[in-house]
Amino acid sequence: MPAADAAEFVQDRFDARPTRYDIVVHLHAPAGDVEQVVAVTGGRVEPVDDHTCRLHMSVDAFDWPVMILAAVRAEFDVVQPAEFRDHIHAMSELFMRAGGPRQASESSGP
């Protein structure tokens, strides 16, 4: 086995697979908070400072990164690619239409 252990070997093989998109997102959340989600979903978290980080994901489609970002529940900015930014806009419009108009009696939290 070329790696020191089986887990490292599997991770190296997973990281080496060709993908269509390299996504970079700047999150307004501490790296430790984001890593708690990303540890089970995939991606690499890079701390920027105590309150922000960058998330790197290599993917073939955009649906999985959208779900990961929803699970993180933090403000974010798409750094690249522009196609992912367009996908986020389209998905946000879809969800806004699905939610319909907000009623005055509805609470603002989950």
C-alpha positions as CSV (number, residue, x, y, z in Angstrom):
1,M,0.0,0.0,0.0
2,P,1.6,3.3,-1.0
3,A,0.2,5.3,2.0
4,A,1.0,4.9,5.7
5,D,-2.4,3.5,6.5
6,A,-5.6,2.5,4.8
7,A,-7.5,5.7,5.6
8,E,-4.8,7.8,4.1
9,F,-4.7,5.6,1.0
10,V,-8.4,6.0,0.5
11,Q,-8.3,9.8,1.1
12,D,-5.4,10.1,-1.4
13,R,-7.2,8.2,-4.0
14,F,-10.4,10.2,-3.4
15,D,-8.5,13.5,-3.7
16,A,-6.8,12.4,-6.9
17,R,-10.0,11.7,-8.8
18,P,-10.7,14.1,-11.7
19,T,-13.5,16.5,-11.1
20,R,-15.2,19.1,-13.3
21,Y,-15.3,22.1,-10.9
22,D,-13.0,23.5,-8.1
23,I,-15.3,25.5,-5.8
24,V,-13.9,28.0,-3.4
25,V,-16.3,29.7,-0.9
26,H,-15.4,32.3,1.7
27,L,-17.5,31.6,4.8
28,H,-18.3,34.1,7.6
29,A,-17.8,31.4,10.3
30,P,-14.9,30.0,12.3
31,A,-13.0,27.1,10.6
32,G,-13.7,24.8,13.5
33,D,-17.5,25.3,13.0
34,V,-17.3,24.6,9.3
35,E,-15.0,21.6,9.8
36,Q,-17.6,19.9,12.0
37,V,-19.9,19.7,8.9
38,V,-17.3,19.2,6.3
39,A,-15.6,16.4,8.2
40,V,-18.4,14.1,7.2
41,T,-19.4,15.6,3.8
42,G,-16.1,16.4,2.1
43,G,-14.1,19.5,1.3
44,R,-11.0,21.2,2.7
45,V,-11.3,24.1,5.2
46,E,-8.6,26.8,5.4
47,P,-8.8,29.3,8.3
48,V,-8.5,33.0,7.2
49,D,-8.8,34.5,10.7
50,D,-10.7,33.7,13.9
51,H,-14.1,34.4,12.3
52,T,-13.8,33.4,8.7
53,C,-12.5,30.6,6.5
54,R,-12.4,29.3,3.0
55,L,-13.9,26.1,1.9
56,H,-12.5,24.2,-1.1
57,M,-14.5,21.5,-2.8
58,S,-13.8,19.5,-6.0
59,V,-17.0,18.3,-7.5
60,D,-18.7,17.2,-10.7
61,A,-22.1,18.9,-10.0
62,F,-23.2,21.8,-7.8
63,D,-26.1,20.2,-5.8
64,W,-23.9,18.6,-3.1
65,P,-22.0,21.8,-2.3
66,V,-25.3,23.7,-2.0
67,M,-26.4,21.1,0.6
68,I,-23.1,21.4,2.5
69,L,-23.4,25.2,2.6
70,A,-27.0,24.9,3.8
71,A,-25.8,22.6,6.6
72,V,-23.1,25.0,7.7
73,R,-25.8,27.8,8.1
74,A,-23.4,30.7,7.7
75,E,-23.2,33.7,5.4
76,F,-20.8,33.0,2.5
77,D,-19.4,34.5,-0.7
78,V,-18.6,32.4,-3.8
79,V,-15.1,33.0,-4.8
80,Q,-15.1,30.6,-7.8
81,P,-16.4,29.5,-10.2
82,A,-18.9,31.9,-11.7
83,E,-21.1,29.0,-12.7
84,F,-21.5,28.0,-9.0
85,R,-22.6,31.6,-8.2
86,D,-25.2,31.4,-11.0
87,H,-26.4,28.0,-9.6
88,I,-26.7,29.5,-6.1
89,H,-28.9,32.4,-7.6
90,A,-31.1,29.9,-9.4
91,M,-31.6,27.7,-6.3
92,S,-32.3,30.7,-4.1
93,E,-35.0,31.8,-6.6
94,L,-36.5,28.3,-6.6
95,F,-36.7,28.2,-2.8
96,M,-38.1,31.7,-2.5
97,R,-40.9,30.8,-4.8
98,A,-41.5,27.5,-3.0
99,G,-41.8,29.4,0.3
100,G,-44.4,31.7,-0.9
101,P,-45.2,35.0,0.8
102,R,-44.4,35.1,4.5
103,Q,-47.4,35.5,6.8
104,A,-47.2,38.1,9.6
105,S,-48.0,35.4,12.2
106,E,-45.0,33.1,11.1
107,S,-41.9,33.1,13.3
108,S,-38.6,34.2,11.8
109,G,-36.7,31.2,13.2
110,P,-36.6,27.5,12.3
